[in-house]
Amino acid sequence: MKKKVVIGLLTVAACFSIGSTSFASSASTTSPISTPATTSVSANQEVTPLAGGYREETIHMKSGYGRYLAGYNFQLIFNDGAIEFYEDGFVIAVKYGAAVVNADDGNGNTISYTILVDRQ
């Protein structure tokens, strides 16, 4: 994934330098934005950035709702009956409780999902 991004950026840079100097002179650069230890993604999900190839995500769901988890090679680590888990990464919240699912992100990193099913 990182290689594709770098190749894409190099391609864009080459197009600007070959195509027109007006594009090259108007291109702006920005400094990277630092990410806090925990970033709130939405009202029901928190993400902790990768540290040493590992990321934790906490997902809050209501009973009866389902969603796909990102990643590959999913493993159900813990489930107290809170979710129905499918090998393709689809989970359905069944009842109040918690579950933990691990997955690979495709780049050799591990994502650990903590799924909390809220009371109705």
TIRO-2110 file (N, C-alpha, C; in Angstrom, 1 decimal):
// TIRO-2110
0.8, -1.2, 0.0, N, 1, A
0.0, 0.0, 0.0, CA, 1, A
0.9, 1.2, 0.0, C, 1, A
1.9, 1.3, 0.8, N, 2, A
2.8, 2.4, 0.9, CA, 2, A
3.5, 2.6, -0.4, C, 2, A
3.9, 1.5, -1.0, N, 3, A
4.6, 1.6, -2.3, CA, 3, A
3.7, 2.2, -3.4, C, 3, A
2.4, 1.9, -3.4, N, 4, A
1.5, 2.4, -4.3, CA, 4, A
1.3, 3.9, -4.2, C, 4, A
1.3, 4.4, -2.9, N, 5, A
1.2, 5.8, -2.6, CA, 5, A
2.4, 6.5, -3.1, C, 5, A
3.6, 6.0, -2.8, N, 6, A
4.8, 6.6, -3.2, CA, 6, A
4.9, 6.7, -4.7, C, 6, A
4.6, 5.6, -5.4, N, 7, A
4.6, 5.6, -6.9, CA, 7, A
3.6, 6.6, -7.4, C, 7, A
2.4, 6.7, -6.8, N, 8, A
1.4, 7.7, -7.3, CA, 8, A
1.9, 9.1, -7.1, C, 8, A
2.5, 9.4, -6.0, N, 9, A
3.1, 10.7, -5.7, CA, 9, A
4.2, 11.1, -6.7, C, 9, A
5.1, 10.1, -7.0, N, 10, A
6.1, 10.3, -8.0, CA, 10, A
5.6, 10.6, -9.4, C, 10, A
4.5, 9.9, -9.7, N, 11, A
3.9, 10.0, -11.0, CA, 11, A
3.3, 11.4, -11.1, C, 11, A
2.6, 11.9, -10.1, N, 12, A
2.1, 13.2, -10.1, CA, 12, A
3.2, 14.3, -10.2, C, 12, A
4.2, 14.1, -9.5, N, 13, A
5.4, 15.0, -9.5, CA, 13, A
6.0, 15.1, -10.9, C, 13, A
6.1, 13.9, -11.5, N, 14, A
6.7, 13.9, -12.8, CA, 14, A
5.8, 14.6, -13.8, C, 14, A
4.5, 14.4, -13.7, N, 15, A
3.6, 15.1, -14.6, CA, 15, A
3.7, 16.6, -14.5, C, 15, A
3.8, 17.1, -13.3, N, 16, A
3.9, 18.5, -13.0, CA, 16, A
5.2, 19.1, -13.6, C, 16, A
6.3, 18.4, -13.4, N, 17, A
7.6, 18.9, -13.9, CA, 17, A
7.7, 18.8, -15.4, C, 17, A
7.1, 17.8, -16.0, N, 18, A
7.2, 17.7, -17.5, CA, 18, A
6.2, 18.5, -18.2, C, 18, A
5.0, 18.5, -17.7, N, 19, A
3.9, 19.2, -18.4, CA, 19, A
4.0, 20.7, -18.5, C, 19, A
4.1, 21.4, -17.4, N, 20, A
4.1, 22.8, -17.4, CA, 20, A
4.7, 23.4, -16.1, C, 20, A
5.5, 24.4, -16.3, N, 21, A
6.1, 25.0, -15.1, CA, 21, A
5.1, 25.8, -14.3, C, 21, A
3.9, 26.2, -14.9, N, 22, A
2.9, 26.9, -14.2, CA, 22, A
2.3, 26.0, -13.1, C, 22, A
2.1, 24.7, -13.4, N, 23, A
1.6, 23.8, -12.4, CA, 23, A
2.7, 23.5, -11.3, C, 23, A
3.9, 23.4, -11.7, N, 24, A
4.9, 23.1, -10.7, CA, 24, A
5.1, 24.3, -9.8, C, 24, A
5.0, 25.5, -10.3, N, 25, A
5.2, 26.7, -9.4, CA, 25, A
4.0, 26.9, -8.5, C, 25, A
2.8, 26.4, -8.9, N, 26, A
1.6, 26.7, -8.0, CA, 26, A
1.4, 25.5, -7.0, C, 26, A
2.2, 24.5, -7.2, N, 27, A
2.0, 23.3, -6.2, CA, 27, A
2.4, 23.8, -4.8, C, 27, A
1.6, 23.4, -3.9, N, 28, A
1.9, 23.8, -2.5, CA, 28, A
2.3, 22.5, -1.7, C, 28, A
3.1, 22.7, -0.7, N, 29, A
3.4, 21.6, 0.2, CA, 29, A
2.8, 21.8, 1.5, C, 29, A
2.5, 20.8, 2.2, N, 30, A
1.9, 20.9, 3.5, CA, 30, A
2.7, 20.0, 4.5, C, 30, A
2.8, 20.4, 5.7, N, 31, A
3.5, 19.5, 6.7, CA, 31, A
2.5, 18.5, 7.2, C, 31, A
3.0, 17.3, 7.6, N, 32, A
2.1, 16.3, 8.1, CA, 32, A
1.5, 16.7, 9.4, C, 32, A
0.3, 16.3, 9.6, N, 33, A
-0.5, 16.6, 10.8, CA, 33, A
-0.2, 15.5, 11.8, C, 33, A
0.1, 15.8, 13.0, N, 34, A
0.3, 14.8, 14.1, CA, 34, A
-1.0, 14.3, 14.5, C, 34, A
-1.0, 13.0, 14.8, N, 35, A
-2.2, 12.3, 15.3, CA, 35, A
-2.2, 12.1, 16.8, C, 35, A
-3.2, 12.4, 17.5, N, 36, A
-3.3, 12.1, 18.9, CA, 36, A
-3.3, 10.6, 19.2, C, 36, A
-3.1, 10.2, 20.4, N, 37, A
-3.0, 8.8, 20.7, CA, 37, A
-4.3, 8.1, 20.4, C, 37, A
-5.4, 8.7, 20.7, N, 38, A
-6.7, 8.1, 20.3, CA, 38, A
-7.5, 9.2, 19.5, C, 38, A
-8.0, 8.8, 18.4, N, 39, A
-8.8, 9.6, 17.5, CA, 39, A
-10.2, 9.2, 17.5, C, 39, A
-11.2, 10.0, 17.7, N, 40, A
-12.5, 9.7, 17.6, CA, 40, A
-13.0, 9.7, 16.1, C, 40, A
-13.3, 8.5, 15.6, N, 41, A
-13.7, 8.4, 14.2, CA, 41, A
-15.2, 8.8, 14.0, C, 41, A
-16.0, 8.3, 14.8, N, 42, A
-17.4, 8.7, 14.7, CA, 42, A
-18.0, 8.5, 16.1, C, 42, A
-19.3, 8.7, 16.2, N, 43, A
-20.0, 8.6, 17.5, CA, 43, A
-19.9, 7.2, 18.1, C, 43, A
-19.6, 6.2, 17.3, N, 44, A
-19.6, 4.8, 17.8, CA, 44, A
-18.3, 4.1, 17.6, C, 44, A
-17.2, 4.8, 17.3, N, 45, A
-16.0, 4.1, 17.1, CA, 45, A
-14.8, 4.9, 17.4, C, 45, A
-13.8, 4.3, 18.2, N, 46, A
-12.5, 5.0, 18.5, CA, 46, A
-11.4, 4.2, 17.9, C, 46, A
-10.4, 4.9, 17.4, N, 47, A
-9.3, 4.2, 16.8, CA, 47, A
-8.0, 4.6, 17.5, C, 47, A
-7.1, 3.7, 17.8, N, 48, A
-5.8, 4.0, 18.3, CA, 48, A
-4.8, 3.7, 17.2, C, 48, A
-4.0, 4.6, 16.8, N, 49, A
-3.1, 4.4, 15.6, CA, 49, A
-2.1, 3.3, 15.8, C, 49, A
-1.6, 2.8, 14.7, N, 50, A
-0.6, 1.7, 14.7, CA, 50, A
0.6, 2.1, 15.6, C, 50, A
1.0, 1.2, 16.4, N, 51, A
2.2, 1.3, 17.2, CA, 51, A
2.9, -0.1, 17.1, C, 51, A
4.0, -0.2, 16.4, N, 52, A
4.6, -1.5, 16.3, CA, 52, A
3.8, -2.5, 15.5, C, 52, A
3.0, -2.0, 14.5, N, 53, A
2.2, -2.9, 13.7, CA, 53, A
0.9, -3.4, 14.4, C, 53, A
0.4, -2.7, 15.4, N, 54, A
-0.8, -3.1, 16.1, CA, 54, A
-1.7, -1.9, 16.3, C, 54, A
-3.0, -2.1, 16.1, N, 55, A
-4.0, -1.0, 16.3, CA, 55, A
-5.2, -1.6, 17.0, C, 55, A
-5.7, -0.8, 17.9, N, 56, A
-7.0, -1.2, 18.6, CA, 56, A
-8.1, -0.3, 18.2, C, 56, A
-9.3, -0.9, 18.0, N, 57, A
-10.5, -0.1, 17.7, CA, 57, A
-11.6, -0.6, 18.6, C, 57, A
-12.3, 0.4, 19.2, N, 58, A
-13.5, 0.1, 20.0, CA, 58, A
-14.7, 0.5, 19.2, C, 58, A
-15.6, -0.5, 19.1, N, 59, A
-16.8, -0.2, 18.3, CA, 59, A
-18.0, -0.4, 19.2, C, 59, A
-18.9, 0.6, 19.2, N, 60, A
-20.2, 0.4, 20.0, CA, 60, A
-21.3, 0.2, 19.0, C, 60, A
-22.1, -0.9, 19.2, N, 61, A
-23.2, -1.2, 18.4, CA, 61, A
-24.5, -1.4, 19.2, C, 61, A
-25.6, -1.3, 18.5, N, 62, A
-26.9, -1.6, 19.1, CA, 62, A
-27.3, -2.9, 18.7, C, 62, A
-28.0, -3.6, 19.5, N, 63, A
-28.5, -5.0, 19.2, CA, 63, A
-29.4, -4.9, 17.9, C, 63, A
-29.1, -5.9, 17.0, N, 64, A
-29.9, -6.0, 15.8, CA, 64, A
-29.1, -5.4, 14.6, C, 64, A
-28.1, -4.6, 14.8, N, 65, A
-27.3, -3.9, 13.8, CA, 65, A
-26.1, -4.8, 13.4, C, 65, A
-25.7, -4.7, 12.1, N, 66, A
-24.6, -5.4, 11.6, CA, 66, A
-23.6, -4.5, 10.9, C, 66, A
-22.4, -4.9, 10.7, N, 67, A
-21.4, -4.2, 10.0, CA, 67, A
-20.2, -5.1, 9.6, C, 67, A
-19.5, -4.6, 8.6, N, 68, A
-18.3, -5.3, 8.2, CA, 68, A
-17.1, -4.7, 8.9, C, 68, A
-16.2, -5.5, 9.3, N, 69, A
-14.9, -5.0, 9.9, CA, 69, A
-13.9, -5.0, 8.8, C, 69, A
-13.0, -4.0, 8.8, N, 70, A
-11.9, -3.9, 7.8, CA, 70, A
-10.8, -5.0, 8.1, C, 70, A
-10.3, -5.5, 7.1, N, 71, A
-9.1, -6.4, 7.3, CA, 71, A
-9.3, -7.8, 6.6, C, 71, A
-8.4, -8.7, 7.0, N, 72, A
-8.4, -10.1, 6.4, CA, 72, A
-8.1, -11.1, 7.5, C, 72, A
-8.3, -12.3, 7.3, N, 73, A
-7.9, -13.4, 8.2, CA, 73, A
-8.4, -13.1, 9.6, C, 73, A
-9.7, -13.0, 9.7, N, 74, A
-10.4, -12.6, 11.0, CA, 74, A
-10.3, -13.8, 12.0, C, 74, A
-10.1, -13.5, 13.3, N, 75, A
-10.1, -14.5, 14.3, CA, 75, A
-11.0, -14.0, 15.5, C, 75, A
-11.9, -14.8, 15.9, N, 76, A
-12.7, -14.4, 17.0, CA, 76, A
-12.0, -14.8, 18.3, C, 76, A
-11.6, -13.8, 19.1, N, 77, A
-10.8, -14.1, 20.3, CA, 77, A
-11.7, -14.3, 21.5, C, 77, A
-12.7, -13.5, 21.7, N, 78, A
-13.6, -13.6, 22.8, CA, 78, A
-15.0, -13.2, 22.4, C, 78, A
-16.0, -13.9, 22.9, N, 79, A
-17.4, -13.5, 22.6, CA, 79, A
-18.3, -14.1, 23.7, C, 79, A
-18.9, -13.2, 24.5, N, 80, A
-19.8, -13.7, 25.5, CA, 80, A
-21.3, -13.8, 25.0, C, 80, A
-21.4, -14.0, 23.7, N, 81, A
-22.7, -14.1, 23.1, CA, 81, A
-23.3, -12.8, 22.6, C, 81, A
-22.4, -11.7, 22.6, N, 82, A
-22.9, -10.4, 22.2, CA, 82, A
-23.0, -10.3, 20.7, C, 82, A
-22.2, -11.0, 19.9, N, 83, A
-22.3, -10.9, 18.5, CA, 83, A
-22.4, -12.2, 17.8, C, 83, A
-22.9, -12.2, 16.5, N, 84, A
-22.8, -13.3, 15.6, CA, 84, A
-21.6, -12.9, 14.7, C, 84, A
-20.6, -13.8, 14.6, N, 85, A
-19.4, -13.5, 13.8, CA, 85, A
-19.3, -14.4, 12.6, C, 85, A
-19.0, -13.8, 11.4, N, 86, A
-18.8, -14.5, 10.2, CA, 86, A
-17.4, -14.3, 9.7, C, 86, A
-16.8, -15.3, 9.1, N, 87, A
-15.4, -15.4, 8.7, CA, 87, A
-15.0, -14.3, 7.7, C, 87, A
-16.0, -13.7, 7.1, N, 88, A
-15.7, -12.6, 6.1, CA, 88, A
-15.6, -11.2, 6.8, C, 88, A
-15.7, -11.2, 8.1, N, 89, A
-15.6, -10.0, 8.9, CA, 89, A
-16.9, -9.3, 9.2, C, 89, A
-18.0, -9.9, 8.9, N, 90, A
-19.3, -9.3, 9.2, CA, 90, A
-19.7, -9.7, 10.6, C, 90, A
-20.2, -8.8, 11.4, N, 91, A
-20.7, -9.0, 12.7, CA, 91, A
-22.1, -8.4, 12.9, C, 91, A
-22.9, -9.2, 13.6, N, 92, A
-24.2, -8.7, 14.0, CA, 92, A
-24.3, -8.6, 15.5, C, 92, A
-24.7, -7.5, 16.0, N, 93, A
-24.9, -7.3, 17.5, CA, 93, A
-26.1, -8.1, 17.9, C, 93, A
-26.0, -9.0, 18.8, N, 94, A
-27.1, -9.8, 19.2, CA, 94, A
-27.7, -9.4, 20.6, C, 94, A
-26.9, -9.2, 21.6, N, 95, A
-27.3, -8.8, 22.9, CA, 95, A
-26.3, -8.1, 23.6, C, 95, A
-26.6, -7.4, 24.7, N, 96, A
-25.7, -6.7, 25.5, CA, 96, A
-24.5, -7.5, 25.9, C, 96, A
-23.3, -7.0, 25.7, N, 97, A
-22.1, -7.7, 26.1, CA, 97, A
-20.9, -7.2, 25.3, C, 97, A
-19.8, -8.1, 25.2, N, 98, A
-18.6, -7.7, 24.5, CA, 98, A
-18.0, -8.8, 23.7, C, 98, A
-17.2, -8.4, 22.7, N, 99, A
-16.5, -9.4, 21.9, CA, 99, A
-15.2, -8.8, 21.5, C, 99, A
-14.2, -9.6, 21.1, N, 100, A
-12.9, -9.2, 20.6, CA, 100, A
-12.6, -10.0, 19.3, C, 100, A
-12.3, -9.3, 18.2, N, 101, A
-12.0, -9.9, 17.0, CA, 101, A
-10.7, -9.3, 16.5, C, 101, A
-9.7, -10.2, 16.1, N, 102, A
-8.5, -9.7, 15.5, CA, 102, A
-8.5, -9.9, 14.0, C, 102, A
-7.8, -9.0, 13.3, N, 103, A
-7.7, -9.2, 11.8, CA, 103, A
-6.3, -8.6, 11.4, C, 103, A
-5.9, -9.1, 10.2, N, 104, A
-4.7, -8.5, 9.5, CA, 104, A
-5.2, -7.4, 8.6, C, 104, A
-4.4, -6.3, 8.5, N, 105, A
-4.8, -5.2, 7.7, CA, 105, A
-4.3, -5.3, 6.2, C, 105, A
-3.6, -6.4, 5.9, N, 106, A
-3.1, -6.5, 4.6, CA, 106, A
-1.7, -6.1, 4.4, C, 106, A
-1.1, -5.3, 5.4, N, 107, A
0.2, -4.8, 5.3, CA, 107, A
1.1, -5.5, 6.4, C, 107, A
0.6, -6.6, 7.0, N, 108, A
1.4, -7.2, 8.0, CA, 108, A
1.1, -6.7, 9.4, C, 108, A
0.1, -5.8, 9.6, N, 109, A
-0.2, -5.3, 10.9, CA, 109, A
-1.5, -5.9, 11.4, C, 109, A
-1.7, -5.9, 12.7, N, 110, A
-2.8, -6.5, 13.3, CA, 110, A
-3.8, -5.4, 13.8, C, 110, A
-5.1, -5.6, 13.6, N, 111, A
-6.1, -4.8, 14.1, CA, 111, A
-6.9, -5.6, 15.1, C, 111, A
-7.1, -5.0, 16.3, N, 112, A
-7.9, -5.7, 17.4, CA, 112, A
-9.1, -4.9, 17.6, C, 112, A
-10.3, -5.5, 17.2, N, 113, A
-11.6, -4.8, 17.4, CA, 113, A
-12.2, -5.3, 18.7, C, 113, A
-12.5, -4.3, 19.6, N, 114, A
-13.3, -4.6, 20.8, CA, 114, A
-14.7, -4.1, 20.5, C, 114, A
-15.6, -5.0, 20.4, N, 115, A
-17.0, -4.7, 20.0, CA, 115, A
-17.9, -4.7, 21.3, C, 115, A
-18.5, -3.6, 21.6, N, 116, A
-19.4, -3.5, 22.8, CA, 116, A
-20.8, -3.3, 22.3, C, 116, A
-21.7, -4.2, 22.7, N, 117, A
-23.1, -4.1, 22.3, CA, 117, A
-23.8, -3.3, 23.5, C, 117, A
-24.3, -2.2, 23.2, N, 118, A
-25.0, -1.3, 24.2, CA, 118, A
-26.3, -1.9, 24.6, C, 118, A
-26.7, -1.5, 25.8, N, 119, A
-28.1, -1.8, 26.2, CA, 119, A
-29.1, -1.0, 25.4, C, 119, A
-30.3, -1.6, 25.2, N, 120, A
-31.3, -1.0, 24.4, CA, 120, A
-32.0, 0.1, 25.1, C, 120, A
END
